[in-house]
Amino acid sequence: MGKLVTLEEALKRIEELEKENAKLREELEYYRNRKLSGRKKHNAKWMAIYNDFVVGYESGMTMVEIAKRNNVSERTIYRYKAYYDKVREVEDNE
């Protein structure tokens, strides 16, 4: 059978659990409100530069020209190119 628990023990355990719950809620709130680091993919700025890349790339501009025009690194432009290729591949398969 189960362990016999008195009302006082049960109330004490409830109080402990409520304190633990409050602490965990506080921790959860911290994680909800923290600023995430790293590259923000597909936000408004990313999409604006990507769309400009597509226009330049499809009109025949070189990667270096596109990078200079958008004031981003060549590596960033190659990331856009990889994404562009992936999107085109999916569109071609459909």
Buried (B, 14 or more C-beta within 10 A) or exposed (E): EEEEEEEEEEEEEEEEEEEEEEEEEEEEEEEEEEEEEEEEEEEEEBEEBBEBBBEBBEEEBEBEEBBEBBEBEEEBBEBBBEBBEEEEEEEEEE
